[in-house]
Amino acid sequence: MSEKKLGRNDPCWCGSQKKYKHCHMEFDEKLDHFRREGHTVPTHEMIKTPEQIEGIRQSSKINIAVLDLVAQKIHAGMTTEEIDKIVYDETTRLGGIPAPLNYEGFPKSVCTSVNDQVCHGIPSDKVVLKDGDIINVDVSTIYNGYFSDSSRMFCIGEVSENAANLVKVAKECVELGLTEVKPWGFLGDIAQAISDHAHKNGYTIVREIGGHGIGLEFHEDPWVGYVGKRGTDMMLAPGMVFTIEPMVNEGKHNVRMDENGQDWIVVTSDGKLSAQWEITVAVTEDGYEVLTY
């Protein structure tokens, strides 16, 4: 363990100003116990304080409101560039900053991934939504230095039965994964619940791209994959905050970069549909709290 060993009466590492013995000492002893048993446990950097979680909660309120507005306005005939403008205008009106804008060179305020686009679709005035499309709108917000992140799927007009079912199963995957979030469980519990449900319905899960810790930065540890075994991967502990966002493919799990995607847009390798919902969740003392949806 790389963290400095504290004495019982030292100030706790979390910044609470409480003595260590009255704050996180018992928590650290439990982590040490599981580590000695051979489990991977979170570092202190992955544990958010109640004050930090409240900051993420406030950022999340903006993120949710922005996605709610997109849900009201999205329709066939609009461009994905128009979605980007809605996201930018509403985020800034509410006092936030769109986290994707200029993030590592990303040129827009939101990701809009249509049909076979798996993720990181770039809004464009050349992409016009049409009847039968499915689209993922992925919104991320910075507010008072805290990050929030969630995405939703939208069916444009009358979509095929196959497309509607893919979107439904992708949402069910997130909901089933969420039921596995509890202190001293495992990321592998979430992964197996999600992958089992996708495979049972004839779909696959993207392996190369997953969820992530979030809150003080856009992307933090741990990386959260969705193809795994129950009882494996990192243990969950109260104070962890991360996204659940499996990408569910209609065909094979393989993906590739779109040659016209400015090194951002990921598409299915077989051209079949992909769907994704994303939430941000905090691990609590007795289960979980959904922060962003």
C-alpha positions as CSV (number, residue, x, y, z in Angstrom):
1,M,0.0,0.0,0.0
2,S,1.5,3.3,-1.1
3,E,-0.5,5.5,1.4
4,K,1.4,6.9,4.4
5,K,0.8,5.0,7.6
6,L,-1.2,7.2,10.0
7,G,-1.3,7.1,13.8
8,R,-4.6,6.8,15.6
9,N,-4.6,10.4,16.6
10,D,-3.3,11.9,13.4
11,P,-5.7,13.9,11.2
12,C,-7.5,11.6,8.7
13,W,-6.2,11.4,5.2
14,C,-9.6,12.4,3.8
15,G,-9.4,16.0,5.0
16,S,-12.3,15.8,7.4
17,Q,-10.1,17.2,10.2
18,K,-11.2,14.3,12.4
19,K,-8.8,12.1,14.2
20,Y,-7.9,9.0,12.0
21,K,-9.3,6.6,14.7
22,H,-12.7,8.4,14.5
23,C,-12.8,8.5,10.7
24,H,-11.2,6.1,8.2
25,M,-9.1,3.9,10.4
26,E,-11.6,1.0,10.5
27,F,-12.2,1.5,6.7
28,D,-8.5,1.1,6.0
29,E,-8.2,-1.9,8.3
30,K,-11.0,-3.6,6.3
31,L,-9.2,-2.7,3.0
32,D,-5.9,-4.2,4.4
33,H,-7.7,-7.3,5.4
34,F,-9.1,-7.8,1.9
35,R,-5.8,-6.9,0.3
36,R,-4.0,-9.6,2.4
37,E,-6.6,-12.1,1.1
38,G,-5.4,-11.3,-2.4
39,H,-8.1,-8.9,-3.6
40,T,-7.6,-5.7,-5.5
41,V,-8.8,-2.8,-3.4
42,P,-9.3,0.9,-4.2
43,T,-6.7,3.5,-3.3
44,H,-7.5,6.5,-1.2
45,E,-7.6,8.6,-4.4
46,M,-10.6,6.7,-5.5
47,I,-12.6,7.4,-2.3
48,K,-14.7,10.6,-2.4
49,T,-15.6,12.5,0.8
50,P,-19.2,13.4,1.5
51,E,-18.4,17.0,0.5
52,Q,-17.0,15.9,-2.9
53,I,-20.0,13.6,-3.5
54,E,-22.3,16.6,-2.8
55,G,-20.3,18.6,-5.4
56,I,-20.7,15.8,-8.0
57,R,-24.4,15.7,-7.0
58,Q,-24.8,19.4,-7.8
59,S,-23.0,19.0,-11.2
60,S,-25.3,16.0,-11.9
61,K,-28.4,18.2,-11.5
62,I,-27.2,20.2,-14.5
63,N,-26.3,17.1,-16.5
64,I,-29.7,15.6,-15.9
65,A,-31.5,18.8,-16.8
66,V,-29.6,19.1,-20.1
67,L,-30.4,15.6,-21.1
68,D,-34.1,16.2,-20.1
69,L,-34.1,19.2,-22.5
70,V,-32.6,17.1,-25.3
71,A,-35.3,14.5,-24.7
72,Q,-37.9,17.2,-25.2
73,K,-36.5,18.6,-28.4
74,I,-34.9,15.7,-30.3
75,H,-36.8,14.8,-33.5
76,A,-36.4,13.6,-37.0
77,G,-35.1,16.3,-39.3
78,M,-32.8,18.0,-36.8
79,T,-29.0,17.8,-37.1
80,T,-26.7,16.6,-34.5
81,E,-25.1,20.0,-34.6
82,E,-28.4,21.4,-33.3
83,I,-28.2,18.9,-30.3
84,D,-24.7,20.3,-29.6
85,K,-26.1,23.8,-29.5
86,I,-28.9,22.8,-27.1
87,V,-26.3,21.1,-24.8
88,Y,-23.9,24.1,-24.9
89,D,-26.5,26.7,-24.4
90,E,-28.4,25.0,-21.6
91,T,-25.2,23.8,-19.7
92,T,-23.8,27.3,-19.7
93,R,-27.2,28.9,-18.9
94,L,-27.3,26.7,-15.8
95,G,-23.7,27.8,-14.8
96,G,-21.9,24.7,-16.0
97,I,-19.2,23.9,-18.6
98,P,-19.6,21.2,-21.2
99,A,-16.8,18.8,-20.2
100,P,-16.2,17.3,-23.7
101,L,-15.5,20.7,-25.3
102,N,-11.8,20.8,-26.2
103,Y,-11.2,17.8,-24.0
104,E,-8.0,16.3,-25.6
105,G,-9.0,18.1,-28.8
106,F,-12.7,16.9,-28.9
107,P,-14.3,19.7,-30.9
108,K,-17.9,19.7,-29.5
109,S,-19.9,19.9,-26.3
110,V,-21.5,16.5,-26.5
111,C,-21.1,13.1,-28.1
112,T,-23.9,12.1,-30.5
113,S,-23.5,8.5,-31.7
114,V,-26.0,7.3,-34.4
115,N,-26.8,3.7,-35.3
116,D,-23.5,1.8,-35.8
117,Q,-21.5,4.5,-34.0
118,V,-20.5,3.0,-30.7
119,C,-19.3,6.1,-29.0
120,H,-17.7,9.6,-29.4
121,G,-19.8,10.6,-32.3
122,I,-19.1,14.2,-33.3
123,P,-22.0,16.5,-33.8
124,S,-22.3,17.8,-37.4
125,D,-24.6,19.9,-39.5
126,K,-24.2,17.2,-42.1
127,V,-25.8,14.5,-39.9
128,V,-29.6,14.8,-40.1
129,L,-31.6,12.5,-37.8
130,K,-34.2,10.5,-39.8
131,D,-37.1,8.2,-39.0
132,G,-35.8,4.8,-37.8
133,D,-32.4,6.1,-36.4
134,I,-31.3,5.3,-32.9
135,I,-28.9,7.8,-31.2
136,N,-26.9,8.0,-28.0
137,V,-26.5,11.5,-26.5
138,D,-23.7,11.5,-24.0
139,V,-23.6,14.7,-21.8
140,S,-20.8,15.5,-19.4
141,T,-20.7,18.6,-17.2
142,I,-18.2,20.5,-15.0
143,Y,-19.8,22.6,-12.2
144,N,-17.7,24.3,-9.5
145,G,-14.9,21.9,-10.5
146,Y,-16.9,18.7,-10.2
147,F,-17.6,16.4,-13.1
148,S,-20.8,14.5,-13.9
149,D,-21.5,12.2,-16.9
150,S,-24.5,10.3,-18.3
151,S,-26.0,9.3,-21.6
152,R,-29.4,8.2,-22.9
153,M,-30.6,6.5,-26.1
154,F,-33.3,8.0,-28.2
155,C,-35.4,6.3,-30.9
156,I,-36.3,8.6,-33.7
157,G,-39.8,8.1,-35.1
158,E,-40.7,4.5,-35.9
159,V,-37.7,2.3,-35.4
160,S,-37.4,-1.4,-36.3
161,E,-38.3,-4.0,-33.8
162,N,-34.6,-5.1,-33.7
163,A,-33.4,-1.6,-32.9
164,A,-36.1,-1.0,-30.3
165,N,-35.2,-4.3,-28.6
166,L,-31.4,-3.5,-28.6
167,V,-32.1,-0.1,-26.9
168,K,-34.3,-1.8,-24.3
169,V,-31.8,-4.6,-23.5
170,A,-29.0,-2.1,-23.3
171,K,-31.0,-0.2,-20.6
172,E,-31.8,-3.4,-18.8
173,C,-28.1,-4.2,-18.7
174,V,-27.4,-1.0,-16.8
175,E,-30.2,-1.6,-14.4
176,L,-29.0,-5.2,-13.7
177,G,-25.4,-4.0,-13.3
178,L,-26.6,-1.3,-10.8
179,T,-28.3,-4.0,-8.6
180,E,-24.8,-5.5,-8.1
181,V,-23.3,-2.2,-6.7
182,K,-22.7,-2.7,-2.9
183,P,-19.8,-2.2,-0.5
184,W,-17.3,-5.0,-0.5
185,G,-18.7,-6.5,-3.7
186,F,-16.7,-6.5,-6.9
187,L,-16.6,-4.8,-10.3
188,G,-16.7,-8.3,-11.7
189,D,-20.2,-8.7,-10.2
190,I,-21.4,-5.8,-12.3
191,A,-19.6,-7.1,-15.4
192,Q,-21.1,-10.6,-15.2
193,A,-24.6,-9.4,-14.7
194,I,-24.4,-7.1,-17.7
195,S,-22.6,-9.5,-20.1
196,D,-24.9,-12.4,-19.1
197,H,-28.0,-10.4,-19.9
198,A,-26.6,-9.1,-23.2
199,H,-25.5,-12.6,-24.3
200,K,-28.8,-14.1,-23.2
201,N,-30.6,-11.8,-25.6
202,G,-28.2,-12.5,-28.5
203,Y,-26.1,-9.4,-28.2
204,T,-22.4,-8.7,-27.4
205,I,-20.6,-6.3,-25.2
206,V,-17.8,-4.0,-26.4
207,R,-14.6,-5.0,-24.6
208,E,-12.1,-2.3,-25.4
209,I,-14.1,0.6,-24.0
210,G,-15.7,0.8,-20.5
211,G,-16.7,3.0,-17.7
212,H,-14.5,5.0,-15.4
213,G,-14.2,6.8,-12.1
214,I,-15.3,10.4,-12.1
215,G,-15.8,13.4,-10.0
216,L,-12.6,15.5,-9.6
217,E,-11.5,14.7,-13.1
218,F,-13.4,13.7,-16.2
219,H,-11.8,10.2,-16.3
220,E,-10.4,8.7,-13.2
221,D,-9.5,5.2,-11.9
222,P,-10.9,2.6,-11.8
223,W,-11.5,1.5,-15.4
224,V,-14.9,-0.4,-15.4
225,G,-15.2,-3.2,-17.9
226,Y,-18.4,-5.2,-18.6
227,V,-17.0,-8.6,-19.6
228,G,-15.9,-10.3,-16.3
229,K,-16.5,-12.9,-13.7
230,R,-18.4,-12.5,-10.4
231,G,-16.0,-12.1,-7.4
232,T,-13.2,-10.8,-9.5
233,D,-11.6,-7.4,-10.3
234,M,-11.5,-4.5,-7.9
235,M,-13.5,-4.5,-4.7
236,L,-16.1,-1.8,-4.2
237,A,-15.9,0.4,-1.2
238,P,-18.1,3.3,0.1
239,G,-17.1,6.6,-1.4
240,M,-16.2,5.2,-4.9
241,V,-17.9,7.0,-7.7
242,F,-17.9,5.6,-11.3
243,T,-19.9,5.2,-14.4
244,I,-21.8,2.2,-15.6
245,E,-22.0,2.4,-19.4
246,P,-21.9,-0.9,-21.3
247,M,-21.9,-0.6,-25.1
248,V,-24.2,-3.4,-26.4
249,N,-23.7,-4.4,-30.0
250,E,-26.4,-6.0,-32.3
251,G,-23.7,-8.1,-34.0
252,K,-20.1,-8.9,-33.0
253,H,-18.3,-7.1,-30.2
254,N,-15.5,-5.9,-32.4
255,V,-15.1,-2.2,-33.0
256,R,-12.9,0.0,-35.1
257,M,-12.2,3.7,-35.6
258,D,-14.2,5.5,-38.3
259,E,-11.7,6.7,-40.9
260,N,-13.6,10.0,-41.1
261,G,-14.0,10.3,-37.3
262,Q,-11.1,12.6,-36.5
263,D,-9.6,9.9,-34.3
264,W,-12.7,9.9,-32.1
265,I,-15.6,8.1,-33.6
266,V,-15.8,4.4,-32.8
267,V,-18.1,2.2,-34.9
268,T,-19.0,-1.5,-35.0
269,S,-16.7,-3.5,-37.2
270,D,-19.6,-5.2,-39.0
271,G,-21.8,-2.1,-39.5
272,K,-24.5,-3.3,-37.2
273,L,-26.2,-1.3,-34.5
274,S,-24.9,-0.4,-31.1
275,A,-26.7,1.0,-28.0
276,Q,-25.5,2.5,-24.7
277,W,-27.0,4.0,-21.6
278,E,-24.8,5.6,-18.9
279,I,-25.3,6.5,-15.3
280,T,-22.9,7.7,-12.6
281,V,-23.2,5.8,-9.3
282,A,-21.7,6.3,-5.8
283,V,-21.1,3.3,-3.5
284,T,-22.7,4.0,-0.1
285,E,-22.4,2.2,3.2
286,D,-25.4,0.1,2.4
287,G,-25.7,0.0,-1.3
288,Y,-25.6,2.8,-4.0
289,E,-26.8,6.2,-5.0
290,V,-27.4,7.0,-8.6
291,L,-26.0,10.5,-9.1
292,T,-26.4,11.1,-12.8
293,Y,-28.7,9.5,-15.4
